[in-house]
């Protein structure tokens, strides 16, 4: 009796631990820690030039020069560039599987010196014939997903590679009376892909990281409760 009581208590503790872990994990969302003051998404500022020392020689300074016959584009750390979001993804997958197997086994009766062996007594010979066996399996899956994101976001240049490529990163927050929405973009671009309006398509960004999310009452209303997430998670064994 004491052993059964101890086992029941152990099962109860395990179930409570699973529930607690699932509640804590369900309360954590991908955008819960997002904030406007995140230092990882702070804008980059241009380096301050030291003007205390004179620069003998030519008056041309490549760090601050503006070409007369060239479009003004983002080329240095701290420069601003506008990214045009034109993300369109469509994915579909379909699979049909059918398996079938039929088998019949026949074993002839053994013979010795031309005579078929039998058990005698009018019993049949030792031949064996198994009945027909049939197996079949059929499965079908169909999946489709579509995503679309359009808009603009202006970011800053954070780093310039030796080959001229630019590391850009930035975010945009829109705060409403019922919550906030944000867009974050980071990646690597080529100066050749920047147009005359100092803009670049998001499809031209290498190693792109594009996030769109929200916080507040509206965002929380679109999320299922912790109990629903528990029953839909891998913790639920059924």
C-alpha beads as a LAMMPS data file, in Angstrom:
LAMMPS data file: protein, C-alpha beads

238 atoms
237 bonds

1 atom types
1 bond types

-500.0 500.0 xlo xhi
-500.0 500.0 ylo yhi
-500.0 500.0 zlo zhi

Masses

1 110.0

Atoms # bond

1 1 1 0.000 0.000 0.000
2 1 1 2.820 2.393 0.875
3 1 1 4.563 1.559 -2.391
4 1 1 1.470 2.448 -4.430
5 1 1 1.103 5.727 -2.556
6 1 1 4.740 6.581 -3.232
7 1 1 4.349 5.783 -6.940
8 1 1 1.258 7.973 -7.161
9 1 1 3.097 10.837 -5.506
10 1 1 5.998 10.429 -7.925
11 1 1 3.658 10.475 -10.933
12 1 1 1.961 13.583 -9.579
13 1 1 5.315 15.354 -9.158
14 1 1 6.339 14.438 -12.720
15 1 1 3.056 15.735 -14.142
16 1 1 3.359 18.960 -12.146
17 1 1 6.924 19.444 -13.398
18 1 1 5.788 18.963 -16.993
19 1 1 2.979 21.459 -16.526
20 1 1 5.291 24.031 -14.928
21 1 1 7.878 23.676 -17.699
22 1 1 5.220 23.909 -20.385
23 1 1 3.700 26.995 -18.770
24 1 1 7.063 28.728 -18.564
25 1 1 7.943 27.826 -22.135
26 1 1 4.497 28.762 -23.401
27 1 1 4.717 32.181 -21.794
28 1 1 7.883 32.919 -23.759
29 1 1 7.327 34.134 -27.304
30 1 1 9.812 35.094 -29.980
31 1 1 9.063 38.806 -29.546
32 1 1 8.642 38.972 -25.771
33 1 1 12.075 40.478 -25.178
34 1 1 11.845 42.965 -28.050
35 1 1 12.152 46.581 -26.954
36 1 1 12.844 49.963 -28.487
37 1 1 15.979 50.420 -26.408
38 1 1 17.725 47.220 -27.496
39 1 1 21.430 48.149 -27.898
40 1 1 21.904 45.417 -30.486
41 1 1 19.654 47.355 -32.866
42 1 1 20.912 50.839 -32.073
43 1 1 21.908 52.936 -35.118
44 1 1 25.538 53.279 -36.105
45 1 1 27.101 56.734 -35.963
46 1 1 29.876 58.006 -38.230
47 1 1 33.332 58.316 -36.825
48 1 1 34.262 61.776 -35.632
49 1 1 37.212 63.137 -37.557
50 1 1 40.077 64.700 -35.624
51 1 1 40.390 68.270 -36.941
52 1 1 43.008 69.363 -34.425
53 1 1 45.811 68.230 -36.705
54 1 1 46.323 69.872 -40.032
55 1 1 46.416 67.770 -43.145
56 1 1 49.272 68.994 -45.285
57 1 1 49.058 68.343 -48.967
58 1 1 45.895 68.094 -51.071
59 1 1 42.605 69.404 -49.763
60 1 1 40.769 66.298 -51.054
61 1 1 39.537 64.033 -48.260
62 1 1 38.062 60.710 -49.457
63 1 1 36.326 60.197 -46.133
64 1 1 34.007 63.185 -46.577
65 1 1 34.184 63.873 -50.296
66 1 1 30.990 64.257 -52.313
67 1 1 31.359 63.506 -56.004
68 1 1 29.878 66.135 -58.279
69 1 1 28.791 63.716 -60.998
70 1 1 27.788 60.776 -58.806
71 1 1 24.560 59.907 -57.000
72 1 1 24.754 60.299 -53.268
73 1 1 24.640 56.768 -51.872
74 1 1 25.384 55.095 -48.569
75 1 1 29.058 54.136 -48.592
76 1 1 30.393 54.769 -45.083
77 1 1 29.608 53.737 -41.518
78 1 1 26.686 55.786 -40.240
79 1 1 25.238 56.498 -43.682
80 1 1 21.515 55.974 -44.115
81 1 1 19.922 53.700 -46.724
82 1 1 16.289 52.799 -47.394
83 1 1 15.321 49.159 -47.858
84 1 1 12.225 48.366 -49.918
85 1 1 10.615 45.224 -48.531
86 1 1 9.340 43.039 -51.370
87 1 1 9.202 39.617 -49.785
88 1 1 6.976 37.059 -51.500
89 1 1 7.313 33.366 -50.707
90 1 1 5.151 30.478 -51.845
91 1 1 5.820 26.876 -50.946
92 1 1 3.827 23.727 -51.622
93 1 1 4.463 20.044 -51.153
94 1 1 2.443 16.992 -52.093
95 1 1 3.256 13.335 -51.678
96 1 1 1.318 10.154 -52.481
97 1 1 2.543 6.774 -51.306
98 1 1 1.019 3.378 -52.016
99 1 1 2.503 0.019 -51.089
100 1 1 1.060 -3.427 -51.800
101 1 1 2.399 -6.922 -51.255
102 1 1 0.862 -10.337 -52.011
103 1 1 2.606 -13.609 -51.192
104 1 1 1.846 -17.355 -51.305
105 1 1 4.210 -20.039 -50.009
106 1 1 4.132 -23.667 -51.228
107 1 1 6.467 -26.393 -49.956
108 1 1 6.335 -29.721 -51.816
109 1 1 6.193 -32.977 -49.854
110 1 1 9.599 -34.593 -49.357
111 1 1 10.292 -37.858 -51.151
112 1 1 12.733 -40.721 -50.703
113 1 1 13.616 -43.296 -53.401
114 1 1 10.811 -41.889 -55.526
115 1 1 8.183 -42.328 -52.817
116 1 1 6.473 -39.367 -51.185
117 1 1 6.844 -39.435 -47.435
118 1 1 3.723 -39.281 -45.296
119 1 1 2.870 -39.742 -41.667
120 1 1 0.867 -42.835 -42.491
121 1 1 -2.473 -43.921 -41.175
122 1 1 -4.274 -42.313 -44.066
123 1 1 -2.921 -38.906 -43.113
124 1 1 -1.971 -36.513 -45.928
125 1 1 1.597 -36.104 -47.083
126 1 1 4.033 -33.600 -45.611
127 1 1 3.512 -30.879 -48.239
128 1 1 2.814 -27.396 -46.911
129 1 1 0.849 -24.637 -48.601
130 1 1 0.321 -21.355 -46.775
131 1 1 -2.629 -19.177 -47.551
132 1 1 -2.298 -16.036 -49.588
133 1 1 -1.059 -13.022 -47.636
134 1 1 -1.819 -9.473 -48.643
135 1 1 -0.483 -6.207 -47.254
136 1 1 -1.267 -2.692 -48.359
137 1 1 -0.374 0.844 -47.252
138 1 1 -1.624 4.160 -48.573
139 1 1 -0.734 7.700 -47.470
140 1 1 -1.220 11.174 -48.863
141 1 1 0.117 14.551 -47.690
142 1 1 -0.512 18.037 -49.023
143 1 1 1.002 21.226 -47.612
144 1 1 0.986 24.828 -48.818
145 1 1 2.314 28.061 -47.319
146 1 1 2.412 31.639 -48.543
147 1 1 3.963 34.761 -47.008
148 1 1 4.049 38.376 -48.144
149 1 1 5.733 41.440 -46.663
150 1 1 5.816 44.868 -48.279
151 1 1 6.902 48.264 -47.042
152 1 1 10.007 50.354 -46.461
153 1 1 12.471 50.734 -43.616
154 1 1 15.482 53.038 -43.344
155 1 1 18.600 51.603 -41.701
156 1 1 22.218 52.597 -41.165
157 1 1 25.524 51.182 -42.339
158 1 1 27.329 49.429 -39.482
159 1 1 30.426 48.091 -41.208
160 1 1 32.273 48.355 -44.510
161 1 1 34.091 45.252 -45.743
162 1 1 37.401 45.473 -47.593
163 1 1 35.652 44.492 -50.836
164 1 1 33.216 47.392 -50.465
165 1 1 30.173 45.437 -49.279
166 1 1 28.141 47.076 -46.521
167 1 1 26.667 45.589 -43.360
168 1 1 23.327 47.287 -42.715
169 1 1 21.019 46.939 -39.746
170 1 1 18.093 48.806 -38.300
171 1 1 14.562 48.688 -36.964
172 1 1 11.331 50.647 -37.124
173 1 1 8.732 50.809 -34.348
174 1 1 5.140 51.948 -34.754
175 1 1 3.352 52.518 -31.448
176 1 1 -0.436 52.632 -31.397
177 1 1 -2.893 53.017 -28.572
178 1 1 -3.327 49.245 -28.291
179 1 1 0.277 48.149 -28.688
180 1 1 3.381 48.401 -30.845
181 1 1 4.589 46.843 -34.076
182 1 1 8.163 46.661 -35.303
183 1 1 10.228 45.647 -38.318
184 1 1 13.872 44.646 -38.054
185 1 1 16.227 44.146 -40.983
186 1 1 19.881 43.152 -41.058
187 1 1 22.187 41.816 -43.760
188 1 1 24.943 42.513 -46.291
189 1 1 24.469 44.551 -49.470
190 1 1 26.538 45.607 -52.471
191 1 1 26.911 49.300 -53.331
192 1 1 26.194 48.408 -56.978
193 1 1 22.657 47.337 -56.020
194 1 1 21.764 50.719 -54.511
195 1 1 19.658 52.804 -56.931
196 1 1 19.812 56.543 -57.564
197 1 1 17.317 57.216 -54.741
198 1 1 19.601 55.505 -52.218
199 1 1 17.249 52.518 -52.004
200 1 1 17.757 48.780 -52.315
201 1 1 15.342 45.862 -52.611
202 1 1 15.212 43.429 -49.716
203 1 1 15.733 40.599 -52.204
204 1 1 19.235 41.987 -52.815
205 1 1 20.296 41.557 -49.180
206 1 1 22.665 38.687 -48.444
207 1 1 22.306 36.765 -45.192
208 1 1 19.099 38.717 -44.610
209 1 1 17.413 38.751 -41.211
210 1 1 13.913 40.205 -41.483
211 1 1 11.574 40.177 -38.480
212 1 1 8.056 41.530 -38.166
213 1 1 6.203 41.336 -34.880
214 1 1 4.220 43.159 -32.280
215 1 1 3.679 43.667 -28.596
216 1 1 0.685 44.709 -26.597
217 1 1 -2.985 43.817 -26.269
218 1 1 -3.573 43.043 -29.943
219 1 1 -0.531 40.797 -30.205
220 1 1 -1.474 38.920 -27.035
221 1 1 -5.058 38.428 -28.277
222 1 1 -3.734 36.536 -31.316
223 1 1 -1.868 34.019 -29.164
224 1 1 -3.512 30.886 -27.698
225 1 1 -3.546 30.419 -23.948
226 1 1 -0.880 28.462 -22.099
227 1 1 -3.167 25.452 -21.653
228 1 1 -3.919 25.274 -25.382
229 1 1 -0.215 25.556 -26.187
230 1 1 0.510 22.752 -23.718
231 1 1 -1.935 20.352 -25.409
232 1 1 -0.490 21.269 -28.821
233 1 1 3.145 20.946 -27.749
234 1 1 5.455 17.956 -27.684
235 1 1 5.023 17.643 -23.924
236 1 1 1.507 16.237 -24.414
237 1 1 1.970 12.492 -25.050
238 1 1 -1.392 11.851 -26.760

Bonds

1 1 1 2
2 1 2 3
3 1 3 4
4 1 4 5
5 1 5 6
6 1 6 7
7 1 7 8
8 1 8 9
9 1 9 10
10 1 10 11
11 1 11 12
12 1 12 13
13 1 13 14
14 1 14 15
15 1 15 16
16 1 16 17
17 1 17 18
18 1 18 19
19 1 19 20
20 1 20 21
21 1 21 22
22 1 22 23
23 1 23 24
24 1 24 25
25 1 25 26
26 1 26 27
27 1 27 28
28 1 28 29
29 1 29 30
30 1 30 31
31 1 31 32
32 1 32 33
33 1 33 34
34 1 34 35
35 1 35 36
36 1 36 37
37 1 37 38
38 1 38 39
39 1 39 40
40 1 40 41
41 1 41 42
42 1 42 43
43 1 43 44
44 1 44 45
45 1 45 46
46 1 46 47
47 1 47 48
48 1 48 49
49 1 49 50
50 1 50 51
51 1 51 52
52 1 52 53
53 1 53 54
54 1 54 55
55 1 55 56
56 1 56 57
57 1 57 58
58 1 58 59
59 1 59 60
60 1 60 61
61 1 61 62
62 1 62 63
63 1 63 64
64 1 64 65
65 1 65 66
66 1 66 67
67 1 67 68
68 1 68 69
69 1 69 70
70 1 70 71
71 1 71 72
72 1 72 73
73 1 73 74
74 1 74 75
75 1 75 76
76 1 76 77
77 1 77 78
78 1 78 79
79 1 79 80
80 1 80 81
81 1 81 82
82 1 82 83
83 1 83 84
84 1 84 85
85 1 85 86
86 1 86 87
87 1 87 88
88 1 88 89
89 1 89 90
90 1 90 91
91 1 91 92
92 1 92 93
93 1 93 94
94 1 94 95
95 1 95 96
96 1 96 97
97 1 97 98
98 1 98 99
99 1 99 100
100 1 100 101
101 1 101 102
102 1 102 103
103 1 103 104
104 1 104 105
105 1 105 106
106 1 106 107
107 1 107 108
108 1 108 109
109 1 109 110
110 1 110 111
111 1 111 112
112 1 112 113
113 1 113 114
114 1 114 115
115 1 115 116
116 1 116 117
117 1 117 118
118 1 118 119
119 1 119 120
120 1 120 121
121 1 121 122
122 1 122 123
123 1 123 124
124 1 124 125
125 1 125 126
126 1 126 127
127 1 127 128
128 1 128 129
129 1 129 130
130 1 130 131
131 1 131 132
132 1 132 133
133 1 133 134
134 1 134 135
135 1 135 136
136 1 136 137
137 1 137 138
138 1 138 139
139 1 139 140
140 1 140 141
141 1 141 142
142 1 142 143
143 1 143 144
144 1 144 145
145 1 145 146
146 1 146 147
147 1 147 148
148 1 148 149
149 1 149 150
150 1 150 151
151 1 151 152
152 1 152 153
153 1 153 154
154 1 154 155
155 1 155 156
156 1 156 157
157 1 157 158
158 1 158 159
159 1 159 160
160 1 160 161
161 1 161 162
162 1 162 163
163 1 163 164
164 1 164 165
165 1 165 166
166 1 166 167
167 1 167 168
168 1 168 169
169 1 169 170
170 1 170 171
171 1 171 172
172 1 172 173
173 1 173 174
174 1 174 175
175 1 175 176
176 1 176 177
177 1 177 178
178 1 178 179
179 1 179 180
180 1 180 181
181 1 181 182
182 1 182 183
183 1 183 184
184 1 184 185
185 1 185 186
186 1 186 187
187 1 187 188
188 1 188 189
189 1 189 190
190 1 190 191
191 1 191 192
192 1 192 193
193 1 193 194
194 1 194 195
195 1 195 196
196 1 196 197
197 1 197 198
198 1 198 199
199 1 199 200
200 1 200 201
201 1 201 202
202 1 202 203
203 1 203 204
204 1 204 205
205 1 205 206
206 1 206 207
207 1 207 208
208 1 208 209
209 1 209 210
210 1 210 211
211 1 211 212
212 1 212 213
213 1 213 214
214 1 214 215
215 1 215 216
216 1 216 217
217 1 217 218
218 1 218 219
219 1 219 220
220 1 220 221
221 1 221 222
222 1 222 223
223 1 223 224
224 1 224 225
225 1 225 226
226 1 226 227
227 1 227 228
228 1 228 229
229 1 229 230
230 1 230 231
231 1 231 232
232 1 232 233
233 1 233 234
234 1 234 235
235 1 235 236
236 1 236 237
237 1 237 238
